[in-house]
Amino acid sequence: MSAVFPPEPRLGHLLQAVARNDVPARLAAPAGDTERRVWEIAFGLMVRRRFLTDSPLAEIGRSVATAVNFHAAAALPALDAEMLVREALGEKVPVEEIDVAVRSGVHLLLSASLADELAMTDGELDDLIKQAEKLAVPIPMPAVPEEAPAEELS
């Protein structure tokens, strides 16, 4: 740790800070797959808190448009953002071609906008992020005991 560069906060702190408008989103890009997974899970939890699985596309579109306009500097593609929301609601939509950077931006910035739209308290946001972090931890596979070599009978 140096005096110039503070230690990197845990992922949840970054998501919380962006949701509270405490840091610019460009400073909070996820560093790796684990962080992206937490943001994806937090995004899914947030989306399912805000929308029902059968929410009208117009309702989803309004929330996405609000978020995209609020975070205009990030230049998020609205259609991609809408598709990711619909995917989080369980709909089969073509999202495979969406760039990782776009996904991360949508997950982060739409989560922040949805937290604002839902008027989530700091405690509610903390709980949601803790839940996402817990869900992102891979479940270890049980160890398969090695079979001992068969002893020769004499």
C-alpha positions as CSV (number, residue, x, y, z in Angstrom):
1,M,0.0,0.0,0.0
2,S,1.3,3.4,-0.8
3,A,0.3,6.9,0.3
4,V,-0.6,7.8,-3.3
5,F,-2.8,4.8,-4.1
6,P,-5.2,3.6,-1.4
7,P,-6.0,-0.1,-1.1
8,E,-8.6,-1.3,-3.5
9,P,-12.0,-1.6,-1.7
10,R,-13.9,-4.8,-1.9
11,L,-16.3,-5.0,-4.9
12,G,-19.4,-4.4,-2.8
13,H,-18.1,-1.0,-1.7
14,L,-17.6,0.0,-5.3
15,L,-21.1,-0.9,-6.3
16,Q,-22.5,0.8,-3.2
17,A,-20.5,4.0,-3.9
18,V,-21.7,4.2,-7.5
19,A,-25.3,3.6,-6.4
20,R,-24.9,6.4,-4.0
21,N,-23.1,8.6,-6.6
22,D,-20.0,8.7,-4.5
23,V,-17.5,7.8,-7.2
24,P,-17.6,8.1,-11.0
25,A,-18.5,4.8,-12.7
26,R,-15.3,4.9,-14.8
27,L,-13.3,4.3,-11.7
28,A,-15.3,1.3,-10.6
29,A,-14.8,-1.2,-13.5
30,P,-14.6,-4.8,-12.3
31,A,-11.1,-6.2,-12.3
32,G,-11.9,-9.9,-13.0
33,D,-14.4,-12.7,-13.5
34,T,-15.3,-12.9,-9.9
35,E,-16.1,-9.2,-9.7
36,R,-18.1,-9.4,-12.9
37,R,-20.0,-12.4,-11.5
38,V,-20.9,-10.5,-8.3
39,W,-22.1,-7.5,-10.3
40,E,-24.2,-9.8,-12.6
41,I,-25.8,-11.4,-9.6
42,A,-26.4,-8.1,-7.9
43,F,-27.9,-6.8,-11.1
44,G,-30.2,-9.8,-11.4
45,L,-31.3,-9.4,-7.8
46,M,-32.0,-5.7,-8.3
47,V,-33.9,-6.3,-11.6
48,R,-36.1,-9.0,-9.9
49,R,-36.8,-6.7,-7.0
50,R,-37.9,-3.9,-9.4
51,F,-39.8,-5.9,-12.1
52,L,-42.1,-8.9,-12.3
53,T,-41.2,-11.6,-14.8
54,D,-44.2,-10.5,-16.9
55,S,-43.6,-6.8,-16.7
56,P,-44.5,-4.9,-19.9
57,L,-41.6,-4.1,-22.2
58,A,-42.7,-0.4,-22.0
59,E,-42.1,-0.4,-18.3
60,I,-38.7,-2.0,-18.6
61,G,-37.9,0.4,-21.5
62,R,-38.8,3.5,-19.4
63,S,-36.5,2.4,-16.5
64,V,-33.7,1.6,-18.9
65,A,-34.1,4.9,-20.8
66,T,-34.0,6.8,-17.5
67,A,-30.8,5.0,-16.5
68,V,-29.1,5.4,-19.9
69,N,-30.0,9.1,-19.9
70,F,-28.8,9.7,-16.4
71,H,-25.5,8.0,-17.2
72,A,-25.2,9.4,-20.7
73,A,-21.4,9.8,-20.3
74,A,-21.1,6.1,-20.2
75,A,-22.8,5.8,-23.7
76,L,-24.6,2.6,-22.7
77,P,-26.5,1.0,-25.7
78,A,-30.1,1.1,-24.5
79,L,-31.1,-2.0,-26.5
80,D,-28.3,-4.1,-25.0
81,A,-29.3,-2.8,-21.5
82,E,-32.9,-3.7,-22.1
83,M,-31.9,-7.2,-23.3
84,L,-29.8,-7.8,-20.2
85,V,-32.8,-6.7,-18.0
86,R,-35.0,-9.2,-19.8
87,E,-32.4,-11.9,-19.5
88,A,-32.2,-11.3,-15.7
89,L,-36.0,-11.8,-15.7
90,G,-35.6,-15.2,-17.2
91,E,-36.5,-14.4,-20.8
92,K,-34.5,-16.0,-23.6
93,V,-33.0,-13.1,-25.5
94,P,-29.9,-12.9,-27.7
95,V,-27.2,-11.5,-25.3
96,E,-24.2,-13.6,-26.2
97,E,-22.8,-10.9,-28.5
98,I,-22.9,-8.2,-25.9
99,D,-19.3,-7.1,-25.1
100,V,-18.0,-7.7,-21.6
101,A,-17.4,-4.0,-21.0
102,V,-20.9,-3.2,-22.0
103,R,-22.3,-5.9,-19.7
104,S,-20.3,-4.6,-16.8
105,G,-21.4,-1.0,-17.4
106,V,-25.0,-2.0,-17.7
107,H,-24.8,-4.2,-14.6
108,L,-23.2,-1.4,-12.6
109,L,-25.1,1.6,-13.8
110,L,-28.5,0.1,-14.1
111,S,-28.1,-1.4,-10.7
112,A,-27.4,2.0,-9.3
113,S,-30.4,3.5,-11.1
114,L,-32.7,0.8,-10.0
115,A,-31.5,1.2,-6.4
116,D,-32.4,4.9,-6.7
117,E,-35.7,4.1,-8.4
118,L,-36.6,1.6,-5.6
119,A,-35.4,4.1,-3.0
120,M,-33.3,1.5,-1.3
121,T,-31.7,2.3,2.0
122,D,-28.0,1.8,2.6
123,G,-28.9,-1.2,4.7
124,E,-31.0,-2.7,1.9
125,L,-28.3,-2.1,-0.6
126,D,-25.6,-3.6,1.8
127,D,-27.8,-6.7,2.2
128,L,-28.3,-7.1,-1.5
129,I,-24.6,-6.9,-2.2
130,K,-23.8,-9.3,0.6
131,Q,-26.3,-11.7,-0.9
132,A,-24.7,-11.3,-4.4
133,E,-21.2,-11.9,-3.0
134,K,-22.4,-15.0,-1.2
135,L,-24.1,-16.4,-4.3
136,A,-21.0,-15.7,-6.4
137,V,-18.8,-17.9,-4.3
138,P,-18.4,-21.1,-6.2
139,I,-19.7,-24.2,-4.3
140,P,-16.8,-26.5,-3.8
141,M,-17.2,-30.0,-5.2
142,P,-17.0,-32.7,-2.5
143,A,-13.7,-34.5,-2.6
144,V,-13.8,-37.9,-4.0
145,P,-11.8,-40.2,-1.8
146,E,-9.1,-42.1,-3.6
147,E,-9.4,-45.8,-3.5
148,A,-6.6,-47.5,-1.6
149,P,-4.8,-50.1,-3.7
150,A,-6.2,-53.5,-3.2
151,E,-4.0,-55.6,-0.9
152,E,-3.0,-58.9,-2.4
153,L,-4.4,-61.9,-0.6
154,S,-1.8,-64.5,0.3
